[in-house]
């Protein structure tokens, strides 16, 4: 029980940090009408601890990147404009080191916690659990996979989005797939994009 509480508290703190870090740059991107400034296809953050890269065709939005000594946020957009609505992606890397591998079930147990009132408060952009509905919270392939509806999302973004929480490069990382409120992406397509995002991030940070 002590191990469960410690693991839940650790990952919940990471989820809360991610929600806080993401709000300002997402509001900035929304204020720009989601008009991207495409930059490199890869970006190293936190002194090279983690390399951020998205699926093929995605680049970092240079205006939306935020980094401090303890956390980093990178928004990824299509490198070239497309007539077909495409989601934007985000990666939030906390300064928290991933827990040791002696408790591989800690992440799995957290999936249930995030659906609780306390867990929804950690996921909320505003900290208010009533803003958040967790439609899906599952554990698979060493990651938590979430389908979240958050009324606190910046107005330019659809309130429903996909998110994964997982260890990458020894850090706790949150990856999200968001769509413009005017052009929402269906849940299945968003999940497929998120899976590609997770795969690319793992490959870029392997070894």
N, C-alpha and C positions, 0 to 999 in steps of 0.2 A: 504494500500500500504506500509506503514512503517513497519507493522508487517510482510508482505511478504518479504520485503527486508531484515529485520533483521533475519528472519528464514532462508532464502536462504543463507545469508552470514554466518550464524552459521554452518549450515550443510555443506556448501561448504568448510569452513575452516577445518572441520573434514575430509572431503574427501581428501583435499590437504595434511593434516598431514598424513593420512593413506598412500597415494601414496609415500610420502617422506620416511616414516619409513620403508616401505616394501622393498624398492629397494635394500639396502645393504644385508640384510639376504637372499633375493631371489637370488641375484648374487652369494652369498657364496654357497648356496645350488646348484645352477647351476654349479658352479666351482667344486663342489664335485661329479658332475655327478648324482645329485639327489640321492646319496646313503645315506639313512637316518640313524640316530642314535636314535632309538625309545626309548622314556622315559615313563613317566607316562601317564595314560589315562586322567587325569585331572591336571590342573595347575592353581593356583591362582596367580593373578597379581595385581599390584597397591595396595599393602597392603591389599589384600583380597577383593578389591572392585568388581572384576569380576573373575569368575571361567571359564577357557577355557576348553572345551571338545568337541570332535567331535563325529560323528556317531560311532556306535559299530564297533570295529576293528581298530580304529585310535588312535594313540598315539602322544604326542608332540615330535618333533625332538629337542633333547636337544642342539644340536650345533647351531640351527637356532633361538633360542629364544633370544629376545632382550628386555630389560626393562630399563626405566629411571624413573625419578620422575613424568613425565607427559605423558608417553605413553608406550605401550608394544606391541610386535609382537610375535606371536607364530605360527610356522609352524607345521602342523599335517600330519603324514604319516601313512601308514599301519603298524600296530604293528608287523606283520609278513610278510615276503616276499611272493609274489604271482606271478604266471606265467601270470596272467591276468593283463593287464595295469590298474592301478588305479590312479585317480587324487590325487594330494596333496592339502591340505586345509590350509588356513591361517586365522588368526584372528588378527586384529589390534584394540587395545583399546586405545582411546585417553583419556587424562586427562580432556577433556571437559565434564562437566556434561550435561546430556540430558536436553533440554528445558522443562519448566513446561508444564503440560498437559492442560493448558488453551487454547492452540491453536493446537488441534489435527490434523488440516489440513496442518500444516507446512511441514511435511515430504512429504505429497502427492504433494504439490506444487513444492517441490524441484525436483521431478522426471522430470518435464519438463525443469527445469533450467539446469540439467546436460547434456541435449542433445544440449545445445547451445555452442557457441565457448568458452565462459567463463567457462561453466561447464566442457567441455572436457579438458580444461587446468588444472582444479583442479583434474581430474581423471588421467591425464597423468603421467607416471613414470618420464618423463623428463620435464614436465611443458609445453610442446608444444602441443597445441590442434590439430595440423595437424597429430600427431601420433595416435590419437584416433578416432575410429568410434563407436558410441553408436548405436548398432543394436536394442536394446530393453531398455526401461526405463519405468517401470510401478510401480504403488503403489498397494499393496495388503497385507492384514494381518499385518497392522501396520509396513510395511517395504518397502524400495525401492528395486526393483529387476532389475538388470542390466545384459545385455549381451554386453560385451565390446571387441573390437579389438584394441590392443595397440601395435604398432610396437616397442615401447620402452621397452617391456617386456624383461627380461634377456634371452639370446639366448637359454638356455636350456628349456624354457617354450614356449608352443604354445601362439601366440599373442592373441588368442580369449579365453575369460574366463568369468565365471559367478561371480557376486558379489551382496551382499546384504548389505544395510546400515540401521541400526535400533538401537533403544535404548535398552540396556541390563544393568541391575544392576545400573541404573542411569547414565550410560556413553554412549557416542556414539561409536558404534562398527561397524566395517566393516569385513564381512566374505566373503571369496573368495574360489572358486574351480578352480584350475589350473591343466593343464596336461602337461606332457613332450612333447616337440616339435616332438619327434620321435614317440610318441604314443598318439595322440590327442584323447580326449574323446568327444563323440558326444554331441550336445547341450542339448538334452533331458535328457540324463543320468547325465550330469553335473547339470542341474536344479534340478533333483530329489535328488542328493547328497546335494546340497545347502539347499533344504528344510529340509532334515533330520538334517543338521548341525544347522540351525536356531532353529529347535525344541529342539534339545539337549541343545543348549546354553540357551535357555529360561528356560527349566526345571531345569538346574543346577543353575540358578540364580534367581529362583522364590522365592518370599517372603522376 
